[in-house]
Amino acid sequence: MRSIIRQLCVAVVLAVPAAAMAGHRYTFLEGGYLNRDEGKIDDSGLRLAGSGAVTHSVALIGEYADTGDFEQLSAGGIFHAPITRDLDWTAGATLEFADTGLNDDTGWGLRGGLRWRFAQAFELNPEIRYLDVFDDAGVSLRLAGLFSFTPDFAIQAALQGGDDDRFEAGVRYSFAPAGRRR
């Protein structure tokens, strides 16, 4: 009986990193159009974002958004782990820099969500985000989607609602982990 339990434990320990490597990529660059609706202000602009895998389960993240009168820079990290081969959960924290032209502030953010590849070329990313800047805290729900043309290149769109309403559309280039390119 101990032999079976020992073999099962070894299989689980070996399967978790293998599942993480077979799943989602956490090293990418993306950018495109952004429309933000902040109550009285409805403005459009540019969004650039990226992620860089540090370990199998940790990545650094960053985002820059400029919609005319409002600029935001986010930098932080996320932890991610596979639930299944096609489903990961994520949790992250960011340092936030915001500038309205007249005022600027430094705050922080939290996020948690899922990355779900439900078909070979399609991925959905539901997420909840918390942001605290300008002595004002807000919570938003976000749904992002990817359609992959190749393993490296995809189009991206996102809809976010709550205290930070936004629409995004753009492209993503994912970098394959070292030794995994074909």
Secondary structure, DSSP 4 states (H G I P E B T S, - for coil): -HHHHHHHHHHHHHHHHHHHHHS----EEEEEEEEEEETTEEEEEEEEEEEEESSSSEEEEEEEEE-SS-EEEEEEEEEEEEEETTEEEEEEEEEEEEE-SS-EEEEEEEEEEEEEEEETTEEEEEEEEEEEETTEEEEEEEEEEEEESSSSEEEEEEEEEESSEEEEEEEEEEPPPTT---
